[in-house]
Amino acid sequence: ELDGRPNLQAIPEAEVPDAENDWPNERPGPSVPPVPPVESDWKEISTESTEHLEHLELPLASPSSTVTDRIDRLDRLDRRPRKILLSSFGIETLDPELTHRCQLLGGGARCQIPDSEISAALRRQGVDASIILDARDFPDPNSWALSQLGHSGRHHQIVANLVCHRNFWYWLREAKSRFHQWGRCESDEFSLAIYCRRGKHRSVAALVILRHILEAEGHECSQWHVSYKQWCCYLSCDICCNPPAELQAHLDQAFEYWRNF
């Protein structure tokens, strides 16, 4: 100190760390050998030159022929005429075992039974169904007024009730989706079964509609009303077998829905 002041010249200059080996506040780590430059086949290409484009061969964006062939084959299977057996039945009247199952679940109006159990009941009655459709989505056309008609679901007024119902469009769309899923199989024949609670009205009317649609598409259809003993009229009922022109108008409307899906 000089005159009470520190001697600045006595303070050594701060050591500057070596940028290559030392780091402040850290212990120096092991030395790492330098990485040799990697030779690359890439070369800088001027964006103003187009010489590099002369040797490029870009693949054309075209679909695989295998995928295209498969799609064409599935379309041909969809359009191929089939022999289709259409069946209608009541979930409460088809089979004693199935009837008991419905009673345990609160009745056939709303009970949910797996298709596997329904298919087993159908096989016990001699029906091997490939597709099973539930027609209980509509309010029962067997209202008091229609019950006075004394007819099954073949009656033109009952068919009209289904076609004009707010749920029919969604039900028919689901039916078409399931039909085309199964229609892509190799078999020329398969069976489609439709059920409601008793097998008298809704399932019968739905069968009449689907038969008209499938025959309009070129398929050969036959039908079997398994629960016909529950009907209010005979199979040879003159009114149901000779409907007015009004029925054809509703069937054509349903077919138009089917085509537009």
C-alpha positions as CSV (number, residue, x, y, z in Angstrom):
1,E,0.0,0.0,0.0
2,L,1.1,3.5,-0.8
3,D,-0.3,6.2,1.5
4,G,-3.1,3.9,2.4
5,R,-4.0,3.1,-1.2
6,P,-3.6,-0.4,-2.7
7,N,-0.8,-1.0,-5.2
8,L,-2.6,-1.8,-8.4
9,Q,0.6,-2.9,-10.1
10,A,1.1,-5.7,-7.5
11,I,-2.1,-7.4,-8.6
12,P,-1.3,-10.0,-11.3
13,E,-3.2,-9.9,-14.5
14,A,-6.1,-12.4,-14.7
15,E,-5.3,-15.5,-16.5
16,V,-7.2,-15.9,-19.8
17,P,-8.3,-19.5,-20.3
18,D,-7.2,-21.4,-23.3
19,A,-10.1,-21.5,-25.6
20,E,-9.1,-25.0,-26.8
21,N,-8.4,-26.8,-23.5
22,D,-9.8,-24.8,-20.5
23,W,-13.3,-23.7,-19.7
24,P,-14.1,-21.3,-16.8
25,N,-15.7,-23.0,-13.8
26,E,-15.4,-26.5,-15.4
27,R,-12.8,-29.1,-15.2
28,P,-11.3,-29.8,-18.6
29,G,-12.6,-33.0,-20.2
30,P,-10.8,-35.6,-22.2
31,S,-9.3,-34.4,-25.4
32,V,-11.4,-35.4,-28.5
33,P,-9.6,-36.0,-31.7
34,P,-10.7,-33.9,-34.6
35,V,-13.3,-35.5,-36.9
36,P,-12.0,-35.9,-40.4
37,P,-14.1,-34.4,-43.1
38,V,-16.5,-36.9,-44.8
39,E,-16.3,-37.1,-48.5
40,S,-19.8,-36.7,-50.0
41,D,-21.1,-37.3,-53.4
42,W,-23.3,-34.2,-53.1
43,K,-22.2,-31.2,-55.0
44,E,-23.5,-27.7,-54.9
45,I,-25.8,-27.0,-57.7
46,S,-26.6,-23.5,-58.9
47,T,-30.2,-22.7,-58.8
48,E,-29.8,-20.7,-62.0
49,S,-28.6,-23.8,-63.9
50,T,-30.9,-26.6,-65.2
51,E,-28.2,-29.0,-66.3
52,H,-28.8,-31.2,-63.2
53,L,-32.4,-31.9,-64.3
54,E,-31.4,-33.6,-67.5
55,H,-30.4,-36.9,-65.8
56,L,-33.3,-37.1,-63.2
57,E,-35.9,-39.8,-63.8
58,L,-39.0,-39.1,-61.6
59,P,-41.5,-41.9,-61.2
60,L,-45.0,-41.2,-62.5
61,A,-47.7,-41.1,-59.8
62,S,-49.9,-43.9,-60.9
63,P,-51.9,-46.3,-58.8
64,S,-50.7,-49.9,-58.4
65,S,-52.1,-52.2,-61.0
66,T,-52.6,-54.8,-58.3
67,V,-54.8,-52.4,-56.2
68,T,-56.7,-51.3,-59.3
69,D,-57.4,-54.9,-60.4
70,R,-58.7,-55.8,-56.9
71,I,-61.0,-52.8,-56.9
72,D,-62.4,-53.7,-60.3
73,R,-62.9,-57.3,-59.2
74,L,-64.8,-56.3,-56.1
75,D,-67.0,-54.0,-58.2
76,R,-67.8,-56.9,-60.5
77,L,-68.7,-59.0,-57.5
78,D,-71.0,-56.3,-56.2
79,R,-72.9,-56.1,-59.6
80,R,-73.0,-59.8,-60.2
81,P,-76.6,-61.2,-60.1
82,R,-77.2,-63.4,-57.1
83,K,-79.8,-65.8,-55.8
84,I,-81.0,-64.3,-52.5
85,L,-83.4,-65.9,-50.0
86,L,-85.3,-63.2,-48.0
87,S,-86.9,-64.3,-44.7
88,S,-89.0,-62.5,-42.2
89,F,-89.7,-63.6,-38.6
90,G,-90.6,-62.5,-35.1
91,I,-88.0,-62.6,-32.4
92,E,-90.7,-63.7,-29.9
93,T,-92.3,-66.3,-32.1
94,L,-89.4,-67.9,-34.0
95,D,-88.1,-70.5,-31.5
96,P,-89.1,-71.5,-27.9
97,E,-85.5,-71.0,-26.7
98,L,-85.3,-67.6,-28.2
99,T,-88.8,-66.7,-26.9
100,H,-87.6,-67.6,-23.3
101,R,-84.5,-65.5,-23.8
102,C,-86.7,-62.5,-24.8
103,Q,-88.8,-62.9,-21.7
104,L,-85.7,-62.9,-19.5
105,L,-84.6,-59.6,-21.1
106,G,-87.9,-57.8,-20.8
107,G,-89.7,-58.7,-24.0
108,G,-89.0,-58.7,-27.7
109,A,-89.8,-55.1,-28.3
110,R,-86.5,-53.7,-27.0
111,C,-84.3,-56.6,-25.9
112,Q,-80.8,-56.8,-27.4
113,I,-79.8,-60.3,-28.4
114,P,-76.5,-61.0,-30.3
115,D,-76.8,-62.0,-33.9
116,S,-75.0,-65.2,-33.1
117,E,-77.9,-66.4,-30.9
118,I,-80.5,-65.3,-33.4
119,S,-78.6,-67.1,-36.2
120,A,-78.6,-70.3,-34.1
121,A,-82.3,-70.0,-33.6
122,L,-82.8,-69.5,-37.4
123,R,-80.7,-72.6,-38.1
124,R,-83.0,-74.6,-35.8
125,Q,-85.8,-73.6,-38.0
126,G,-84.0,-74.4,-41.2
127,V,-82.8,-70.9,-42.2
128,D,-79.0,-70.2,-42.6
129,A,-78.9,-66.4,-42.7
130,S,-75.8,-64.6,-43.9
131,I,-77.2,-61.2,-42.9
132,I,-79.6,-60.4,-40.1
133,L,-81.4,-57.0,-40.0
134,D,-83.4,-55.6,-37.1
135,A,-86.7,-53.9,-38.2
136,R,-87.7,-52.7,-34.8
137,D,-86.4,-49.2,-35.4
138,F,-89.8,-48.1,-36.6
139,P,-92.9,-47.6,-34.4
140,D,-95.1,-50.7,-34.8
141,P,-97.4,-50.1,-37.8
142,N,-99.9,-52.3,-36.1
143,S,-101.6,-49.3,-34.6
144,W,-105.3,-49.4,-33.7
145,A,-106.4,-48.1,-37.1
146,L,-104.2,-50.5,-39.1
147,S,-105.0,-53.4,-36.9
148,Q,-108.6,-53.1,-38.0
149,L,-107.4,-53.9,-41.6
150,G,-106.7,-57.4,-40.6
151,H,-103.6,-57.7,-42.8
152,S,-99.9,-58.4,-42.6
153,G,-97.0,-56.0,-43.4
154,R,-97.6,-56.7,-47.1
155,H,-100.5,-54.2,-47.0
156,H,-99.7,-51.0,-49.0
157,Q,-100.5,-48.7,-46.1
158,I,-98.1,-50.5,-43.8
159,V,-95.3,-50.4,-46.4
160,A,-96.0,-46.7,-46.9
161,N,-95.6,-46.1,-43.1
162,L,-92.1,-47.6,-43.2
163,V,-90.9,-45.7,-46.3
164,C,-92.2,-42.4,-44.9
165,H,-90.8,-43.0,-41.4
166,R,-88.0,-40.7,-40.2
167,N,-85.8,-43.7,-39.4
168,F,-86.2,-45.5,-42.7
169,W,-83.4,-43.6,-44.6
170,Y,-80.8,-44.6,-41.9
171,W,-82.1,-48.2,-41.7
172,L,-81.9,-48.6,-45.5
173,R,-78.4,-47.2,-45.6
174,E,-77.2,-49.7,-43.0
175,A,-78.9,-52.5,-44.9
176,K,-77.1,-51.5,-48.1
177,S,-73.8,-51.3,-46.4
178,R,-74.1,-54.8,-44.9
179,F,-75.4,-56.2,-48.2
180,H,-72.4,-54.9,-50.1
181,Q,-70.0,-56.1,-47.5
182,W,-71.3,-59.6,-47.8
183,G,-71.9,-59.3,-51.6
184,R,-68.2,-59.2,-52.2
185,C,-67.9,-62.9,-51.4
186,E,-67.5,-65.5,-54.1
187,S,-70.8,-67.3,-53.4
188,D,-73.7,-66.9,-55.9
189,E,-76.3,-67.5,-53.2
190,F,-76.9,-66.2,-49.7
191,S,-79.7,-65.5,-47.3
192,L,-80.9,-62.3,-45.6
193,A,-83.3,-62.4,-42.6
194,I,-85.3,-59.5,-41.2
195,Y,-87.0,-59.6,-37.8
196,C,-89.4,-57.5,-35.6
197,R,-91.2,-58.4,-32.4
198,R,-93.9,-60.7,-33.7
199,G,-93.1,-61.1,-37.4
200,K,-96.4,-59.7,-38.6
201,H,-95.9,-56.2,-39.9
202,R,-92.5,-54.4,-39.7
203,S,-90.3,-57.3,-40.8
204,V,-92.8,-58.3,-43.5
205,A,-93.0,-54.7,-44.9
206,A,-89.2,-54.4,-44.9
207,L,-88.9,-57.7,-46.8
208,V,-91.4,-56.4,-49.4
209,I,-89.2,-53.2,-49.8
210,L,-85.9,-55.0,-50.0
211,R,-87.1,-57.6,-52.5
212,H,-88.3,-54.8,-54.8
213,I,-84.9,-53.1,-54.5
214,L,-82.8,-56.2,-55.1
215,E,-84.8,-57.5,-58.0
216,A,-84.5,-54.0,-59.6
217,E,-80.7,-54.5,-59.4
218,G,-81.0,-57.8,-61.2
219,H,-80.9,-60.3,-58.4
220,E,-83.1,-63.3,-58.3
221,C,-85.1,-63.3,-55.0
222,S,-87.3,-65.8,-53.1
223,Q,-89.0,-65.2,-49.8
224,W,-90.1,-67.1,-46.7
225,H,-92.2,-65.6,-44.0
226,V,-91.3,-67.9,-41.1
227,S,-93.8,-66.4,-38.7
228,Y,-96.7,-66.3,-41.1
229,K,-98.9,-68.2,-38.6
230,Q,-99.0,-65.0,-36.6
231,W,-100.6,-63.1,-39.5
232,C,-104.0,-61.6,-39.5
233,C,-104.6,-62.7,-43.1
234,Y,-103.7,-65.6,-45.4
235,L,-100.7,-65.8,-47.7
236,S,-103.1,-65.8,-50.6
237,C,-104.9,-62.6,-49.4
238,D,-106.4,-60.9,-52.5
239,I,-105.8,-57.4,-51.2
240,C,-102.2,-58.0,-50.2
241,C,-101.4,-59.9,-53.4
242,N,-103.0,-57.3,-55.7
243,P,-102.1,-53.9,-54.2
244,P,-103.0,-50.6,-55.8
245,A,-100.6,-48.4,-57.7
246,E,-99.9,-46.5,-54.6
247,L,-97.6,-49.3,-53.4
248,Q,-95.4,-49.1,-56.5
249,A,-94.8,-45.4,-55.9
250,H,-93.5,-46.0,-52.4
251,L,-91.3,-48.9,-53.5
252,D,-89.8,-46.8,-56.2
253,Q,-89.1,-44.1,-53.7
254,A,-87.2,-46.6,-51.5
255,F,-85.2,-47.7,-54.5
256,E,-84.3,-44.1,-55.3
257,Y,-83.0,-43.8,-51.7
258,W,-80.9,-47.0,-52.2
259,R,-79.3,-45.7,-55.4
260,N,-78.4,-42.4,-53.9
261,F,-76.4,-43.9,-51.0
